[in-house]
Amino acid sequence: MAAKKKAAKAKAKKKAVAKKKAVTKKKVAAKKAPAKKKVPAKKKAVAKKAAAKKKTASKKAVTKKAPAKKKAAAKKAPAKKATTKKVAAKKVAAKKTTAKAPVATSTPRTRAPKKKSAHKPAPAPLSANAGPVPGIAPYIEKKGEEYMSEGQVAHFRKILNAWKHDLMEEVDRTVHHMQDEAANFPDPNDRATQESEFSMELRARDRERKLIKKIDEALMNLENDEYGYCEACGIEIGIRRLEARPTATLCIDCKTLDEIREKQRG
């Protein structure tokens, strides 16, 4: 019994020591924790007033926006009404004018259609100086006439012979001119000008010499019934092209291709 009492007393002492320790710990923790600052009552009142002012200002702004929107809508609505009124007034005016307009009893006058003339307007006459030889009128084709008929062959033979005759006269004229005016001028400037004139004339006569050779070839083709046809494709060259260039041996298409090739070759 005595042992049991001693054990109970020991347990009670232990519990008392544990309680004391817990109390001391709580006190130490309370001392360490920083004390909360107390907000004065005046500051709280100022903050409440500021919050109340903000709420009232926001409500006023909302109330101001709503009337402005309502006013804008009210302004737009009358404009639509006015437009509808104008449209209605126009319709009424149109009805009145249609009602007042007198009914046309007389039939409208109709113009008789113009009769087309059976004869076509005559084409403008070609000038006689269009070709290389002035004075020879261009050839006028007849209906159903074949290409390079006897009349056309005679026309181009006349052009070629007249052209050759003019070129030969130019050659004779230059020869006589050089023989008559050839002189030894004492001034070197005069001699230089004379030599330059003679050289220019000789170049022109050289080109005319080549042209006379082509004219002879064209006359040979006329005799062989080969004149007026393209040497490359065999198509008809055309009377108007031959009148502009009687020594032409190529049609327009083949001539353009030939010129393009020459340009590419440089």
Buried (B, 14 or more C-beta within 10 A) or exposed (E): EEEEEEEEEEEEEEEEEEEEEEEEEEEEEEEEEEEEEEEEEEEEEEEEEEEEEEEEEEEEEEEEEEEEEEEEEEEEEEEEEEEEEEEEEEEEEEEEEEEEEEEEEEEEEEEEEEEEEEEEEEEEEBEEEEBBBEEBEBBEEEEEEEEBEEEBBEBBBEBBEBBBEEBEEEBEEBEEEBEEEEEEEEEEEEEEEBEEEBEEBEEEBEEBEEBBEBBEEBBEBBEEEEBBBBEEEEEEBBBEBBBEEBBBBBBEEBBEBEEEEEEEEE
